[in-house]
Amino acid sequence: MNNIAPEIMPIPKEPALTQCDVLVVGGGPAGSTCAALLAKKGFDVIMLEKEEHPRFHIGESLLPANMPLLERLGVAEEIKKIGLLKLGIEFNSPEHEHVSLIEFSDSWNKDLSWAYQVRRSEFDEILFRNAAKNGVHTIEKCRVRDVQIDDKNIAPVHVYAEMETGQAITFEAKFIVDASGRDTFLANKYKTKQKDKKHSSSAIFGHFHQATRLPGDKEGYISIFWFEHGWFWFIPLADGTTSVGAVCWPYYLHSRKKPLDDFLWDTISLSPQLAERMKHAKLVSETHATGNYSYSSTISHGKQFIMIGDAYAFVDPVFSSGVMLAMNSAFKGAEVVETVLKEPTEIPSKLKEFQEVIKHGPKEFSWFIHRVTNPMIRELFMYPKTILKTKASVLSVLSGDIFENPKIWPSLYAFKFIYYLSSVINLKRSWVAMKRRAHNIRDVDNTVQ
Protein backbone atom coordinates (compact mmCIF):
# COMPACT_ATOMS: atom_id res chain seq x y z
CA MET A 1 0.00 0.00 0.00
CA ASN A 2 1.39 3.35 -1.00
CA ASN A 3 1.07 5.75 1.93
CA ILE A 4 2.07 8.77 -0.13
CA ALA A 5 -1.03 10.57 -1.37
CA PRO A 6 -0.84 11.35 -5.10
CA GLU A 7 -1.41 14.87 -6.25
CA ILE A 8 -4.99 15.80 -6.99
CA MET A 9 -5.57 15.57 -10.73
CA PRO A 10 -5.42 19.08 -12.23
CA ILE A 11 -8.54 20.28 -14.01
CA PRO A 12 -7.88 21.56 -17.53
CA LYS A 13 -8.71 25.19 -18.19
CA GLU A 14 -10.62 24.26 -21.35
CA PRO A 15 -12.99 21.30 -21.85
CA ALA A 16 -10.78 18.30 -22.52
CA LEU A 17 -10.91 14.54 -22.61
CA THR A 18 -9.51 12.79 -19.52
CA GLN A 19 -9.15 9.01 -19.77
CA CYS A 20 -9.16 6.33 -17.08
CA ASP A 21 -10.00 2.68 -16.54
CA VAL A 22 -12.81 3.29 -14.04
CA LEU A 23 -14.80 6.41 -13.24
CA VAL A 24 -16.57 6.43 -9.86
CA VAL A 25 -19.46 8.88 -9.46
CA GLY A 26 -19.80 9.86 -5.82
CA GLY A 27 -17.31 10.08 -2.96
CA GLY A 28 -19.37 8.67 -0.09
CA PRO A 29 -18.68 5.35 1.70
CA ALA A 30 -19.67 3.22 -1.32
CA GLY A 31 -17.70 5.20 -3.89
CA SER A 32 -14.61 5.70 -1.74
CA THR A 33 -14.50 2.03 -0.78
CA CYS A 34 -14.90 0.74 -4.33
CA ALA A 35 -12.41 3.27 -5.75
CA ALA A 36 -9.74 2.41 -3.16
CA LEU A 37 -10.11 -1.33 -3.77
CA LEU A 38 -9.80 -0.91 -7.54
CA ALA A 39 -6.78 1.38 -7.27
CA LYS A 40 -5.08 -1.21 -5.06
CA LYS A 41 -5.60 -3.71 -7.86
CA GLY A 42 -3.68 -1.45 -10.23
CA PHE A 43 -6.53 0.22 -12.13
CA ASP A 44 -6.44 3.89 -13.11
CA VAL A 45 -9.41 5.25 -11.14
CA ILE A 46 -10.97 8.71 -11.04
CA MET A 47 -13.56 9.54 -8.38
CA LEU A 48 -15.85 12.58 -8.68
CA GLU A 49 -17.57 14.14 -5.65
CA LYS A 50 -20.11 16.94 -6.11
CA GLU A 51 -19.29 18.51 -2.73
CA GLU A 52 -16.10 19.05 -0.75
CA HIS A 53 -15.09 16.96 2.25
CA PRO A 54 -15.81 17.28 5.08
CA ARG A 55 -19.52 17.68 4.36
CA PHE A 56 -22.60 17.00 6.47
CA HIS A 57 -24.36 13.67 6.12
CA ILE A 58 -26.82 11.79 8.27
CA GLY A 59 -26.48 8.09 9.15
CA GLU A 60 -24.03 8.14 12.05
CA SER A 61 -24.61 4.67 13.50
CA LEU A 62 -22.47 1.82 12.15
CA LEU A 63 -23.20 -1.90 12.43
CA PRO A 64 -20.82 -4.57 13.79
CA ALA A 65 -20.61 -6.00 10.25
CA ASN A 66 -18.93 -2.71 9.25
CA MET A 67 -15.89 -3.51 11.38
CA PRO A 68 -14.35 -6.28 9.22
CA LEU A 69 -14.90 -4.12 6.12
CA LEU A 70 -13.03 -1.22 7.71
CA GLU A 71 -10.20 -3.58 8.64
CA ARG A 72 -9.96 -4.89 5.08
CA LEU A 73 -9.97 -1.33 3.77
CA GLY A 74 -7.14 -0.37 6.11
CA VAL A 75 -8.90 2.45 7.98
CA ALA A 76 -9.98 0.73 11.20
CA GLU A 77 -7.53 2.60 13.43
CA GLU A 78 -8.49 5.98 11.98
CA ILE A 79 -12.19 5.26 12.53
CA LYS A 80 -11.49 4.13 16.09
CA LYS A 81 -10.08 7.59 16.85
CA ILE A 82 -13.32 9.35 15.88
CA GLY A 83 -15.82 6.73 17.06
CA LEU A 84 -17.81 6.11 20.23
CA LEU A 85 -18.05 2.42 21.10
CA LYS A 86 -21.50 0.99 20.38
CA LEU A 87 -22.31 -2.29 22.14
CA GLY A 88 -26.06 -2.53 21.72
CA ILE A 89 -29.51 -1.05 21.20
CA GLU A 90 -32.07 0.48 23.56
CA PHE A 91 -35.76 0.21 22.65
CA ASN A 92 -38.36 2.49 24.27
CA SER A 93 -42.11 2.12 23.78
CA PRO A 94 -44.87 4.44 25.04
CA GLU A 95 -46.91 1.32 25.82
CA HIS A 96 -44.31 -0.16 28.17
CA GLU A 97 -42.92 1.06 31.47
CA HIS A 98 -39.61 -0.76 31.03
CA VAL A 99 -36.88 -0.31 28.43
CA SER A 100 -35.39 -3.14 26.38
CA LEU A 101 -31.58 -3.24 26.27
CA ILE A 102 -30.10 -5.64 23.72
CA GLU A 103 -26.41 -6.36 23.29
CA PHE A 104 -24.82 -7.39 19.99
CA SER A 105 -22.78 -9.98 21.89
CA ASP A 106 -25.96 -12.07 22.14
CA SER A 107 -25.98 -12.62 18.37
CA TRP A 108 -24.72 -15.80 16.69
CA ASN A 109 -21.32 -14.41 15.74
CA LYS A 110 -19.52 -13.27 18.91
CA ASP A 111 -16.86 -11.58 16.76
CA LEU A 112 -19.49 -9.08 15.64
CA SER A 113 -20.32 -7.69 19.07
CA TRP A 114 -19.53 -3.99 18.70
CA ALA A 115 -19.44 -1.05 16.33
CA TYR A 116 -19.03 2.73 16.48
CA GLN A 117 -21.16 5.83 16.42
CA VAL A 118 -19.41 8.30 14.11
CA ARG A 119 -19.83 11.82 12.85
CA ARG A 120 -20.36 11.17 9.15
CA SER A 121 -18.47 14.23 7.95
CA GLU A 122 -15.34 12.79 9.60
CA PHE A 123 -16.03 9.19 8.66
CA ASP A 124 -16.70 9.93 5.00
CA GLU A 125 -13.62 12.13 4.71
CA ILE A 126 -11.39 9.39 6.13
CA LEU A 127 -12.65 6.96 3.48
CA PHE A 128 -12.35 9.56 0.72
CA ARG A 129 -8.77 10.53 1.64
CA ASN A 130 -7.89 6.85 2.00
CA ALA A 131 -8.92 6.33 -1.62
CA ALA A 132 -6.53 9.12 -2.65
CA LYS A 133 -3.72 7.58 -0.59
CA ASN A 134 -4.22 4.35 -2.50
CA GLY A 135 -3.85 6.01 -5.89
CA VAL A 136 -7.33 7.23 -6.78
CA HIS A 137 -7.45 10.58 -8.61
CA THR A 138 -10.04 12.46 -6.57
CA ILE A 139 -11.89 15.53 -7.83
CA GLU A 140 -14.21 17.43 -5.50
CA LYS A 141 -16.84 20.06 -6.33
CA CYS A 142 -17.46 18.25 -9.61
CA ARG A 143 -21.02 17.31 -10.56
CA VAL A 144 -21.78 14.75 -13.27
CA ARG A 145 -24.30 16.07 -15.77
CA ASP A 146 -24.66 13.29 -18.34
CA VAL A 147 -23.20 10.01 -19.55
CA GLN A 148 -23.08 8.16 -22.85
CA ILE A 149 -22.97 4.38 -22.57
CA ASP A 150 -23.09 2.18 -25.66
CA ASP A 151 -23.74 -1.32 -24.33
CA LYS A 152 -24.14 -2.77 -27.82
CA ASN A 153 -20.77 -1.85 -29.28
CA ILE A 154 -18.86 -1.64 -25.98
CA ALA A 155 -17.40 1.75 -26.89
CA PRO A 156 -15.74 3.73 -24.07
CA VAL A 157 -18.11 5.43 -21.64
CA HIS A 158 -18.17 9.23 -21.91
CA VAL A 159 -19.08 11.18 -18.81
CA TYR A 160 -19.80 14.90 -18.91
CA ALA A 161 -19.22 16.83 -15.70
CA GLU A 162 -19.11 20.39 -14.50
CA MET A 163 -16.94 22.00 -11.85
CA GLU A 164 -18.46 24.34 -9.27
CA THR A 165 -16.92 27.21 -11.27
CA GLY A 166 -18.99 26.20 -14.30
CA GLN A 167 -16.02 24.72 -16.14
CA ALA A 168 -16.91 21.68 -18.26
CA ILE A 169 -14.84 18.51 -18.25
CA THR A 170 -15.29 15.24 -20.14
CA PHE A 171 -14.08 11.80 -19.02
CA GLU A 172 -13.61 8.64 -21.06
CA ALA A 173 -13.65 5.39 -19.10
CA LYS A 174 -13.83 1.68 -19.73
CA PHE A 175 -16.28 1.28 -16.86
CA ILE A 176 -18.40 3.49 -14.61
CA VAL A 177 -19.39 2.86 -10.98
CA ASP A 178 -22.48 4.77 -9.91
CA ALA A 179 -22.08 5.55 -6.22
CA SER A 180 -24.06 8.79 -6.42
CA GLY A 181 -26.17 7.97 -3.37
CA ARG A 182 -29.69 9.31 -3.26
CA ASP A 183 -28.99 11.35 -6.40
CA THR A 184 -29.41 7.95 -8.15
CA PHE A 185 -27.67 9.24 -11.26
CA LEU A 186 -28.02 6.23 -13.57
CA ALA A 187 -31.36 5.05 -12.18
CA ASN A 188 -32.77 8.47 -13.02
CA LYS A 189 -31.20 8.44 -16.48
CA TYR A 190 -32.58 5.01 -17.30
CA LYS A 191 -35.85 5.67 -15.43
CA THR A 192 -35.44 2.48 -13.40
CA LYS A 193 -35.99 4.01 -9.96
CA GLN A 194 -39.10 2.76 -8.18
CA LYS A 195 -40.33 3.85 -4.77
CA ASP A 196 -41.12 1.22 -2.17
CA LYS A 197 -44.92 1.02 -2.26
CA LYS A 198 -44.99 -0.77 1.10
CA HIS A 199 -43.10 1.94 2.96
CA SER A 200 -42.67 5.67 2.90
CA SER A 201 -41.41 8.07 5.51
CA SER A 202 -39.89 11.48 6.15
CA ALA A 203 -37.32 12.62 8.67
CA ILE A 204 -36.52 15.70 10.75
CA PHE A 205 -33.30 15.84 12.77
CA GLY A 206 -30.57 17.88 14.39
CA HIS A 207 -27.49 17.72 16.65
CA PHE A 208 -27.69 18.55 20.35
CA HIS A 209 -25.42 19.15 23.34
CA GLN A 210 -26.21 18.08 26.92
CA ALA A 211 -28.67 15.32 26.06
CA THR A 212 -28.78 12.70 28.83
CA ARG A 213 -27.11 9.46 27.77
CA LEU A 214 -27.14 5.97 29.19
CA PRO A 215 -24.52 5.39 31.91
CA GLY A 216 -21.23 3.49 31.71
CA ASP A 217 -20.48 1.20 28.80
CA LYS A 218 -24.05 1.69 27.53
CA GLU A 219 -23.32 5.33 26.66
CA GLY A 220 -22.72 4.42 23.01
CA TYR A 221 -25.95 2.47 22.54
CA ILE A 222 -28.27 3.70 19.85
CA SER A 223 -31.68 4.42 21.39
CA ILE A 224 -34.97 3.94 19.57
CA PHE A 225 -38.15 5.64 20.81
CA TRP A 226 -41.51 4.80 19.24
CA PHE A 227 -44.17 7.51 19.22
CA GLU A 228 -47.56 8.14 17.64
CA HIS A 229 -46.27 9.20 14.21
CA GLY A 230 -43.23 6.94 13.85
CA TRP A 231 -39.97 6.56 15.78
CA PHE A 232 -36.96 8.55 17.01
CA TRP A 233 -33.26 7.82 16.88
CA PHE A 234 -30.89 8.98 19.62
CA ILE A 235 -27.25 8.55 18.58
CA PRO A 236 -24.45 9.74 20.91
CA LEU A 237 -21.21 10.87 19.26
CA ALA A 238 -17.68 10.90 20.66
CA ASP A 239 -17.39 14.70 20.94
CA GLY A 240 -20.39 15.00 23.28
CA THR A 241 -22.86 15.81 20.51
CA THR A 242 -26.00 13.68 20.18
CA SER A 243 -27.84 13.19 16.91
CA VAL A 244 -31.60 13.10 17.43
CA GLY A 245 -34.17 12.66 14.69
CA ALA A 246 -37.71 11.56 14.04
CA VAL A 247 -38.66 9.26 11.18
CA CYS A 248 -42.36 9.68 10.62
CA TRP A 249 -45.16 9.33 8.12
CA PRO A 250 -44.91 12.16 5.57
CA TYR A 251 -48.38 13.48 6.45
CA TYR A 252 -46.99 14.46 9.86
CA LEU A 253 -44.12 16.49 8.41
CA HIS A 254 -46.54 18.10 5.95
CA SER A 255 -48.60 19.32 8.93
CA ARG A 256 -45.80 21.67 10.00
CA LYS A 257 -46.93 25.26 10.48
CA LYS A 258 -43.89 26.66 12.31
CA PRO A 259 -40.10 26.88 11.86
CA LEU A 260 -38.22 23.58 11.66
CA ASP A 261 -36.42 24.11 14.99
CA ASP A 262 -39.70 24.61 16.86
CA PHE A 263 -41.35 21.75 15.03
CA LEU A 264 -38.51 19.38 15.99
CA TRP A 265 -38.82 20.32 19.65
CA ASP A 266 -42.61 19.89 19.49
CA THR A 267 -42.10 16.47 17.94
CA ILE A 268 -39.65 15.45 20.66
CA SER A 269 -42.26 16.42 23.27
CA LEU A 270 -44.56 13.74 21.83
CA SER A 271 -42.27 11.08 23.35
CA PRO A 272 -42.20 11.60 27.15
CA GLN A 273 -39.29 9.16 27.50
CA LEU A 274 -37.17 11.05 24.97
CA ALA A 275 -38.31 14.46 26.22
CA GLU A 276 -36.97 13.55 29.67
CA ARG A 277 -33.57 12.76 28.15
CA MET A 278 -33.65 16.06 26.24
CA LYS A 279 -34.83 18.46 28.96
CA HIS A 280 -31.34 19.97 29.36
CA ALA A 281 -30.34 19.64 25.70
CA LYS A 282 -29.48 22.52 23.40
CA LEU A 283 -29.78 22.44 19.62
CA VAL A 284 -26.33 23.21 18.17
CA SER A 285 -26.88 22.57 14.47
CA GLU A 286 -29.20 23.44 11.67
CA THR A 287 -32.40 21.42 11.74
CA HIS A 288 -32.77 19.26 8.63
CA ALA A 289 -35.87 17.74 7.08
CA THR A 290 -35.92 15.26 4.25
CA GLY A 291 -38.30 13.12 2.27
CA ASN A 292 -36.93 9.75 3.32
CA TYR A 293 -38.69 7.73 0.66
CA SER A 294 -37.45 4.19 0.24
CA TYR A 295 -36.70 3.07 -3.30
CA SER A 296 -34.72 0.67 -5.44
CA SER A 297 -33.69 0.43 -9.07
CA THR A 298 -35.07 -2.32 -11.28
CA ILE A 299 -31.54 -2.86 -12.60
CA SER A 300 -28.20 -2.87 -10.80
CA HIS A 301 -25.78 -3.18 -13.73
CA GLY A 302 -25.13 -3.10 -17.45
CA LYS A 303 -22.17 -4.21 -19.54
CA GLN A 304 -20.21 -1.10 -18.59
CA PHE A 305 -21.67 0.04 -15.30
CA ILE A 306 -22.82 -1.01 -11.85
CA MET A 307 -24.86 0.76 -9.17
CA ILE A 308 -23.76 0.42 -5.55
CA GLY A 309 -25.00 1.70 -2.20
CA ASP A 310 -27.88 4.16 -2.21
CA ALA A 311 -27.46 4.65 -5.96
CA TYR A 312 -29.18 1.25 -6.24
CA ALA A 313 -31.49 1.21 -3.20
CA PHE A 314 -32.30 3.17 -0.07
CA VAL A 315 -34.19 1.76 2.91
CA ASP A 316 -35.47 3.36 6.10
CA PRO A 317 -32.56 3.99 8.53
CA VAL A 318 -34.25 2.44 11.58
CA PHE A 319 -31.69 -0.38 11.77
CA SER A 320 -28.65 1.68 10.67
CA SER A 321 -28.00 -0.55 7.67
CA GLY A 322 -27.05 2.15 5.15
CA VAL A 323 -23.25 2.42 5.51
CA MET A 324 -22.79 -1.33 5.92
CA LEU A 325 -24.85 -2.16 2.82
CA ALA A 326 -23.06 0.56 0.86
CA MET A 327 -19.59 -0.69 1.76
CA ASN A 328 -20.52 -4.34 1.28
CA SER A 329 -21.88 -3.61 -2.18
CA ALA A 330 -18.65 -1.71 -2.94
CA PHE A 331 -16.50 -4.74 -2.09
CA LYS A 332 -18.64 -6.96 -4.29
CA GLY A 333 -18.78 -4.27 -6.98
CA ALA A 334 -14.98 -4.03 -7.10
CA GLU A 335 -14.88 -7.75 -7.86
CA VAL A 336 -17.29 -7.21 -10.75
CA VAL A 337 -15.21 -4.39 -12.24
CA GLU A 338 -12.01 -6.43 -12.01
CA THR A 339 -13.73 -9.36 -13.71
CA VAL A 340 -15.10 -7.21 -16.53
CA LEU A 341 -11.72 -5.63 -17.23
CA LYS A 342 -9.49 -8.69 -16.69
CA GLU A 343 -11.49 -11.93 -16.89
CA PRO A 344 -14.41 -11.41 -19.30
CA THR A 345 -15.25 -15.13 -19.45
CA GLU A 346 -16.27 -14.98 -15.77
CA ILE A 347 -18.57 -11.97 -16.16
CA PRO A 348 -21.98 -13.76 -16.15
CA SER A 349 -21.35 -15.66 -12.91
CA LYS A 350 -19.82 -12.64 -11.19
CA LEU A 351 -22.74 -10.38 -12.18
CA LYS A 352 -25.21 -12.98 -10.94
CA GLU A 353 -23.41 -13.07 -7.60
CA PHE A 354 -23.37 -9.27 -7.45
CA GLN A 355 -27.10 -9.08 -8.18
CA GLU A 356 -27.90 -11.56 -5.43
CA VAL A 357 -25.82 -9.72 -2.85
CA ILE A 358 -27.04 -6.22 -3.67
CA LYS A 359 -30.70 -7.32 -3.51
CA HIS A 360 -30.30 -9.51 -0.44
CA GLY A 361 -29.42 -6.74 2.03
CA PRO A 362 -32.34 -4.36 1.39
CA LYS A 363 -34.73 -7.33 1.20
CA GLU A 364 -33.80 -8.75 4.61
CA PHE A 365 -33.85 -5.39 6.38
CA SER A 366 -37.06 -4.36 4.65
CA TRP A 367 -39.03 -7.21 6.25
CA PHE A 368 -38.42 -5.57 9.63
CA ILE A 369 -38.68 -2.01 8.32
CA HIS A 370 -42.13 -2.59 6.84
CA ARG A 371 -43.32 -3.79 10.27
CA VAL A 372 -41.37 -1.60 12.66
CA THR A 373 -44.45 0.42 13.66
CA ASN A 374 -46.58 -2.71 14.06
CA PRO A 375 -47.49 -3.36 17.73
CA MET A 376 -46.55 -7.04 17.44
CA ILE A 377 -43.00 -6.27 16.33
CA ARG A 378 -42.82 -3.75 19.15
CA GLU A 379 -43.83 -6.44 21.64
CA LEU A 380 -41.20 -8.82 20.32
CA PHE A 381 -38.46 -6.19 20.59
CA MET A 382 -39.58 -5.12 24.06
CA TYR A 383 -39.73 -8.76 25.20
CA PRO A 384 -37.05 -10.51 23.10
CA LYS A 385 -37.50 -14.29 23.00
CA THR A 386 -34.65 -16.75 23.43
CA ILE A 387 -36.79 -19.68 22.27
CA LEU A 388 -35.20 -21.48 19.27
CA LYS A 389 -32.43 -18.86 19.40
CA THR A 390 -34.71 -16.29 17.77
CA LYS A 391 -33.11 -13.47 19.77
CA ALA A 392 -29.65 -14.42 18.51
CA SER A 393 -30.84 -14.51 14.91
CA VAL A 394 -32.66 -11.16 15.06
CA LEU A 395 -29.58 -9.62 16.66
CA SER A 396 -27.48 -11.10 13.86
CA VAL A 397 -29.65 -9.23 11.37
CA LEU A 398 -29.37 -6.03 13.42
CA SER A 399 -25.60 -6.57 13.47
CA GLY A 400 -25.58 -6.80 9.67
CA ASP A 401 -24.47 -10.45 9.71
CA ILE A 402 -26.75 -11.52 6.85
CA PHE A 403 -24.38 -12.49 4.05
CA GLU A 404 -22.16 -15.33 5.23
CA ASN A 405 -23.87 -16.86 8.26
CA PRO A 406 -26.27 -19.68 7.32
CA LYS A 407 -26.91 -20.49 11.00
CA ILE A 408 -29.27 -17.56 11.48
CA TRP A 409 -31.98 -18.50 9.00
CA PRO A 410 -33.89 -21.36 10.74
CA SER A 411 -34.22 -19.28 13.90
CA LEU A 412 -35.11 -16.18 11.89
CA TYR A 413 -37.92 -18.09 10.19
CA ALA A 414 -39.08 -19.15 13.66
CA PHE A 415 -39.12 -15.47 14.72
CA LYS A 416 -41.24 -14.56 11.72
CA PHE A 417 -43.61 -17.44 12.51
CA ILE A 418 -43.97 -16.14 16.08
CA TYR A 419 -44.70 -12.68 14.69
CA TYR A 420 -47.42 -13.95 12.33
CA LEU A 421 -48.91 -16.16 15.05
CA SER A 422 -48.98 -13.24 17.48
CA SER A 423 -50.67 -11.10 14.83
CA VAL A 424 -53.40 -13.70 14.41
CA ILE A 425 -53.89 -14.07 18.16
CA ASN A 426 -54.15 -10.29 18.47
CA LEU A 427 -56.10 -9.95 15.25
CA LYS A 428 -58.06 -6.81 16.12
CA ARG A 429 -54.97 -4.90 17.19
CA SER A 430 -53.03 -6.05 14.15
CA TRP A 431 -55.89 -5.18 11.81
CA VAL A 432 -56.11 -1.64 13.19
CA ALA A 433 -52.35 -1.18 12.74
CA MET A 434 -52.45 -2.55 9.19
CA LYS A 435 -55.38 -0.29 8.25
CA ARG A 436 -53.61 2.75 9.65
CA ARG A 437 -50.44 1.90 7.75
CA ALA A 438 -52.36 1.44 4.49
CA HIS A 439 -54.13 4.76 5.06
CA ASN A 440 -50.83 6.57 5.64
CA ILE A 441 -49.30 5.10 2.47
CA ARG A 442 -52.38 6.17 0.46
CA ASP A 443 -52.01 9.68 1.88
CA VAL A 444 -48.40 9.72 0.67
CA ASP A 445 -49.40 8.55 -2.81
CA ASN A 446 -52.08 11.24 -3.03
CA THR A 447 -49.62 13.90 -1.89
CA VAL A 448 -47.04 12.86 -4.49
CA GLN A 449 -49.64 12.79 -7.26
Secondary structure, 3 states (H helix, E strand, C coil): CCCCCCCCCCCCCCCCEEEEEEEEECCCHHHHHHHHHHHHCCCCEEEEECCCCCCCCCCCECCCCHHHHHHHHCCHHHHHHHCEEECEEEEECCCCCCEEEEEHHHCCCCCCCCEEECCHHHHHHHHHHHHHHCCCEEEECEEEEEEECCCCCCCCEEEEEEECCCCEEEEEEEEEEECCHHHCHHHHHHCCEEECCCCCCEEEEEEEECCCCCCHHHCCCEEEEEECCEEEEEEECCCCCEEEEEEECHHHHHCCCCCHHHHHHHHHCCCHHHHHHCCCCEECCCCEEEECCCEEECCCECCCEEECHHHCEECCHHHCCHHHHHHHHHHHHHHHHHHHHHCHHHHHHHHHHHHHHHHHHHHHHHHHHCCCCCHHHHHHHHCCCCHHHHHHHHHHHHHCCCCCCCCHHHHHHHHHHHHHHHHHHCHHHHHHHHHHHHHHHHHHHHHHC
